Amino acid sequence: MLLEHIATELDLTERHLIVLKKVIEEGPIGILKLAEVTGMQNHKVRYSLRVLEQANLIKPSAQGAVPGDAVPKFLQDFESELGKINEKVSRIREIEAAIPK
């Protein structure tokens, strides 16, 4: 109930990262090839590409998606941002452990 939204967002983030990884590794790459190499449905790949494009992490080309201008900064900041999330999860665990059962 309380965690469903977080789980959904984590699933989406994982999917976007998988697509971004493949674009960085194999770009230019199109939707059909991305769907094939990731095992995702076309519409899910298309949505991830749209999200990544809005974040300037990928850009379209005639041959398919290629890495965007924001990739270096994103990768540089990734560990720090993930650390902040882990700290929040730790605080939530502490709160949960302190709740009388």
PyMOL commands that set and color helices and strands:
alter all, ss='L'
color gray80, all
select helices_A, chain A and resi 4-26+31-38+42-54+71-98
alter helices_A, ss='H'
color red, helices_A
select strands_A, chain A and resi 58-59+66-67
alter strands_A, ss='S'
color yellow, strands_A
deselect
rebuild
show_as cartoon
